[in-house]
Amino acid sequence: MKLLDRYILLRFLKTYLFVVLVIVLIVCMIDYTDKSDDFREHNAPTSKILIDYYLNFIPYWANYISPLMVFIATVFMTSQLAAKSEIIAILSSGFSFMRLLFPYFLGAALLGIATYGLVGWVIPKANRVRIAFELKYTKDTYTFTGRNVHLKIAPEVYAYLESYNNLSNIGYKFTLERVKGNQLLEKLSSDRIEWSPDKKKWTVYDYSVRTISGLQESLTQGQRMDTLLNLYPSDFDSKYNLHETFTFSELDNYIDLLRSRGADGVETYILEKYARQTRPFAIVILTAIGVILSARKSRRGVGWQIALGFILAFLYLLFFMLAKGIAESGNMSPLLAVWLPNLVFAGVGLILYHTIPR
């Protein structure tokens, strides 16, 4: 690596860290102003606010805005180099424009690799602590209000609950059916089902089991029975930002579980998975566009180039949110939704590369 590469790379990374730090501090101030009343109302301890919440809130937001901050940092740094005629001097020394992009791509690749590791394993674990704090100290106590809940808990097994109390972990009017094709083979009916945290099992009260074998039927009744089911109290807990708490492997397992149950809302988790995977590519693409836009001296000054960078960053974010919203409604493939903004902006970058004087 040449001295010039190290100079650009270090300046790029320093500018990125500075921009992220400034934006995250602003976000923290706005967030504290918005939630301070909730903290006081729920008597949140100061230590938990600082450690459980903001210590995990900062990396979450730093990662969340990283592609846009890379873009803005690139525009900010490169426009300053161009304003001081350093870009002209570099190109005049024999560097091609593509060669100039090398340290930027290297910096973007390093940030992309770090981002992939963070979003895949580190930040989800931090989010569990942060979201648990939010649910306890900034939200009202969650109450499951679903009625007539139907769940597929195994390939041929279906569960039904008329209602469920998530505070006491008790379900009412519970039935469990084993169906093969269109034939009912077995049906358990119970007035009440209760989760036992010690046994990690469900206890069924006042039950009857009807078994059907051809033309023969049998009926078994009882007052109490412990049973293992692919059903847990967490299935009835708040789903507030649940997708942000899963590592990659946990996210895949939860998606498979939702699909096996035929549940709604699986698109949210698929989108989360693909969005995490495409984030490093977004960093590289936006870095390249930032260099192309700001590598030449502008008569309007550095401020105009930085403002243009903010506008394009906002358009990227808007485009991504629109595509994500359409995908969550089921009108677009989740994979296409997360890749479409990157593909469009990659095309914009290629057009700018071939049309803007360098």
C-alpha positions in Angstrom: 0.0 0.0 0.0 1.4 3.4 -1.1 1.8 6.3 1.3 -1.0 8.1 -0.6 -3.3 5.1 -0.1 -2.7 5.1 3.7 -3.3 8.9 3.8 -6.7 8.6 2.1 -7.7 5.4 4.0 -6.9 6.8 7.4 -8.6 10.1 6.6 -11.6 8.3 5.3 -12.0 6.2 8.4 -11.4 9.1 10.7 -14.0 11.2 8.9 -16.5 8.3 9.1 -16.0 7.9 12.8 -16.4 11.6 13.4 -19.6 11.8 11.4 -21.1 8.8 13.1 -20.1 10.1 16.5 -21.8 13.4 15.9 -25.0 12.0 14.4 -25.3 9.3 17.2 -24.8 11.9 19.9 -27.6 14.0 18.3 -29.9 11.0 18.1 -29.1 10.2 21.8 -30.1 13.7 22.8 -33.3 13.6 20.8 -34.1 10.1 22.2 -33.5 11.1 25.8 -35.7 14.2 25.4 -38.4 12.0 24.0 -38.2 9.3 26.7 -37.2 11.3 29.8 -40.8 11.4 31.0 -41.2 7.7 30.5 -38.0 7.1 32.5 -39.3 9.2 35.4 -42.8 7.7 35.2 -41.4 4.1 35.4 -38.7 4.9 37.9 -35.9 3.7 35.7 -32.5 3.6 37.6 -29.8 5.8 36.2 -27.4 2.9 35.9 -29.8 0.9 33.8 -30.5 4.0 31.6 -26.8 4.4 30.9 -25.7 0.8 30.8 -28.7 -1.3 29.7 -30.2 1.2 27.4 -27.7 3.8 25.9 -24.7 1.6 26.0 -26.6 -0.7 23.6 -28.5 2.1 21.9 -25.3 3.7 20.6 -23.9 0.7 18.6 -27.4 0.0 17.3 -27.8 3.4 15.8 -24.2 3.6 14.7 -24.7 0.4 12.7 -28.2 1.4 11.5 -27.0 4.6 9.8 -23.6 3.3 8.8 -24.3 3.1 5.0 -25.6 6.7 4.9 -22.8 8.0 7.2 -20.2 6.3 5.0 -21.7 8.2 2.0 -21.8 11.5 3.8 -18.3 11.0 5.2 -17.0 10.2 1.7 -18.6 13.3 0.2 -17.4 15.5 3.1 -13.8 14.3 2.9 -13.4 14.0 -0.9 -15.0 17.5 -1.5 -12.4 18.9 0.9 -9.6 17.2 -1.0 -11.0 18.5 -4.3 -11.4 22.1 -2.9 -7.7 22.1 -2.0 -6.8 20.7 -5.4 -5.4 17.6 -3.9 -7.4 15.4 -6.2 -6.0 17.2 -9.2 -2.5 16.8 -7.9 -3.1 13.0 -7.3 -4.5 12.5 -10.8 -1.7 14.6 -12.4 0.9 12.4 -10.7 -0.2 9.5 -12.9 -3.0 8.0 -10.8 -6.0 6.9 -12.7 -9.4 7.7 -11.3 -10.0 3.9 -10.7 -6.7 3.7 -8.9 -7.8 6.7 -6.7 -10.9 4.6 -5.7 -8.7 1.8 -4.3 -8.2 3.2 -0.7 -11.9 4.2 -0.6 -13.0 0.6 -1.6 -10.5 -0.8 0.9 -12.0 1.3 3.7 -15.6 0.5 2.6 -14.7 -3.2 2.6 -13.2 -3.1 6.1 -16.4 -1.3 7.3 -18.6 -3.8 5.5 -16.9 -6.8 7.0 -17.1 -5.2 10.5 -20.8 -4.3 9.9 -21.6 -7.9 8.8 -20.1 -9.3 12.0 -21.9 -6.7 14.1 -25.4 -7.2 12.5 -25.1 -10.9 12.5 -24.1 -11.7 16.0 -23.0 -8.7 18.3 -25.8 -6.1 17.9 -28.7 -8.7 18.2 -27.5 -9.7 21.6 -27.1 -6.0 22.6 -30.7 -5.4 21.3 -32.1 -8.0 23.6 -31.0 -5.9 26.6 -32.0 -2.6 25.1 -35.5 -3.8 24.0 -36.1 -5.5 27.3 -35.3 -2.2 29.0 -37.7 -0.4 26.6 -40.5 -2.8 27.3 -40.1 -2.5 31.1 -39.4 1.3 31.4 -40.9 3.0 28.4 -43.9 0.9 27.4 -47.1 0.0 29.1 -47.4 -3.6 30.3 -48.1 -5.8 27.4 -51.4 -7.8 27.3 -52.1 -10.4 24.7 -55.5 -9.6 23.2 -55.7 -12.2 20.5 -58.9 -14.3 20.3 -59.5 -17.6 18.6 -55.8 -18.3 18.0 -55.0 -21.1 15.5 -51.4 -22.4 15.3 -49.8 -25.2 13.4 -47.3 -26.6 15.8 -46.2 -29.8 13.9 -46.7 -31.1 10.3 -50.0 -32.8 11.2 -50.8 -31.1 14.5 -52.9 -28.0 15.0 -53.6 -26.1 18.3 -56.4 -23.7 19.1 -56.9 -21.3 22.0 -60.0 -19.2 22.5 -58.0 -16.7 24.6 -54.6 -16.5 26.4 -53.5 -14.5 29.5 -49.8 -13.8 29.0 -49.4 -12.5 32.6 -50.4 -15.8 34.2 -49.5 -18.0 31.2 -52.9 -19.6 31.1 -54.9 -20.4 27.9 -58.6 -21.1 27.9 -60.7 -23.5 25.7 -57.7 -25.3 24.3 -57.9 -28.0 21.6 -55.1 -30.0 20.0 -55.9 -31.9 16.8 -53.9 -34.4 14.8 -55.1 -34.4 11.2 -53.8 -36.5 8.3 -55.0 -35.3 4.9 -58.7 -34.4 5.6 -59.1 -37.0 8.3 -59.2 -36.2 12.0 -57.2 -38.8 13.9 -57.1 -37.4 17.4 -58.5 -34.4 19.3 -57.7 -33.2 22.8 -60.1 -30.7 24.3 -59.4 -28.9 27.6 -61.0 -26.1 29.6 -57.6 -24.7 30.6 -53.9 -25.1 29.8 -51.2 -23.6 32.0 -47.4 -23.3 31.5 -45.2 -24.7 34.3 -41.9 -22.8 34.4 -40.3 -25.4 36.7 -41.1 -28.4 34.4 -40.9 -26.4 31.2 -44.1 -28.1 30.2 -47.8 -27.4 29.7 -50.4 -28.7 32.2 -53.8 -29.5 30.7 -56.8 -29.4 33.1 -60.2 -31.1 32.7 -59.4 -32.7 29.4 -60.8 -35.3 27.1 -59.0 -37.1 24.3 -61.0 -38.5 21.4 -59.1 -41.0 19.2 -60.5 -42.1 15.8 -59.3 -45.2 14.0 -61.4 -46.0 11.0 -64.9 -46.6 12.3 -63.7 -47.1 15.9 -63.6 -44.2 18.4 -62.3 -44.0 22.0 -62.7 -41.3 24.6 -60.3 -40.7 27.5 -61.0 -38.1 30.2 -58.9 -36.8 33.0 -58.5 -33.8 35.4 -54.8 -33.1 34.9 -52.0 -34.0 32.5 -48.5 -32.7 31.7 -47.6 -32.5 28.0 -44.8 -31.2 25.8 -45.8 -29.0 22.9 -44.0 -27.0 20.2 -45.7 -24.0 21.8 -44.2 -21.6 24.3 -45.3 -18.6 26.4 -42.9 -16.5 24.2 -45.3 -17.1 21.3 -47.7 -14.9 23.1 -45.3 -12.2 24.3 -44.8 -8.8 22.7 -43.3 -8.9 19.2 -41.9 -5.4 19.6 -38.8 -5.3 17.4 -38.4 -9.0 18.0 -36.6 -9.4 14.6 -33.8 -7.2 15.8 -32.9 -9.6 18.7 -32.1 -12.6 16.5 -28.6 -13.6 15.3 -28.4 -15.0 11.8 -28.9 -18.6 12.9 -31.7 -17.7 15.2 -33.4 -15.6 12.5 -33.3 -18.6 10.1 -34.8 -20.9 12.8 -37.6 -18.5 13.6 -38.4 -18.0 9.9 -38.6 -21.8 9.5 -40.9 -22.0 12.6 -43.2 -19.3 11.2 -43.4 -21.0 7.8 -44.1 -24.4 9.4 -47.0 -22.8 11.3 -48.3 -20.9 8.2 -48.1 -17.7 10.4 -48.5 -14.1 9.1 -45.7 -11.6 9.3 -42.9 -13.8 8.1 -41.9 -11.2 5.5 -40.7 -8.9 8.3 -38.1 -11.5 9.4 -37.1 -12.4 5.9 -36.6 -8.7 5.1 -34.5 -8.3 8.2 -32.3 -11.2 7.1 -31.7 -9.9 3.6 -31.3 -6.3 4.8 -28.4 -7.4 7.1 -26.8 -9.3 4.3 -26.9 -6.5 1.8 -25.7 -3.8 4.2 -22.0 -4.3 3.3 -22.7 -4.0 -0.4 -24.6 -0.8 0.3 -21.6 0.7 2.0 -19.3 -0.1 -1.0 -21.9 1.3 -3.6 -22.5 4.5 -1.7 -18.8 5.0 -1.1 -18.2 4.8 -4.8 -21.0 7.3 -5.6 -19.7 9.7 -3.0 -16.2 9.8 -4.5 -17.6 10.2 -8.0 -19.8 13.1 -7.0 -17.3 15.0 -5.0 -13.9 14.3 -6.6 -14.0 17.5 -8.7 -13.9 21.1 -7.5 -17.3 22.7 -7.6 -17.9 26.4 -8.2 -20.6 26.3 -5.6 -18.2 25.2 -3.0 -17.9 22.3 -0.6 -21.2 23.1 1.1 -23.1 22.4 -2.0 -21.5 19.0 -2.5 -22.1 18.1 1.1 -25.8 19.2 0.8 -26.1 17.1 -2.4 -24.7 14.2 -0.4 -27.4 14.6 2.2 -30.1 14.8 -0.4 -28.9 11.6 -2.1 -28.6 9.8 1.2 -32.2 10.8 2.1 -33.4 9.6 -1.3 -31.6 6.2 -0.8 -33.2 5.9 2.7 -36.7 6.9 1.3 -36.3 4.4 -1.6 -35.3 1.6 0.8 -38.2 2.3 3.2 -40.8 2.4 0.4 -39.5 -0.9 -1.1 -39.5 -2.5 2.4 -43.1 -1.3 3.1 -44.3 -2.8 -0.2 -42.5 -6.1 0.6 -44.0 -6.3 4.1 -47.5 -6.0 2.5 -46.7 -9.0 0.4 -46.7 -7.1 -2.9 -42.9 -7.5 -3.6 -40.3 -10.2 -3.1 -38.3 -9.4 0.1 -35.1 -10.2 -1.7 -35.9 -7.8 -4.5 -37.0 -5.1 -2.0 -33.7 -5.0 -0.2 -31.6 -5.3 -3.4 -33.6 -2.8 -5.5 -32.2 0.4 -3.9 -28.7 -0.9 -4.1 -29.1 -2.0 -7.8 -30.7 1.4 -8.7 -28.0 3.4 -7.0 -25.3 1.1 -8.5 -26.7 2.1 -11.9 -26.7 5.7 -10.9 -23.1 5.4 -9.9 -22.2 3.9 -13.3 -24.0 6.7 -15.1 -22.2 9.3 -13.0 -18.9 7.7 -13.6 -19.3 7.9 -17.3 -20.9 11.3 -17.5 -19.3 13.5 -14.9 -15.9 15.0 -15.8 -13.1 13.5 -13.6 
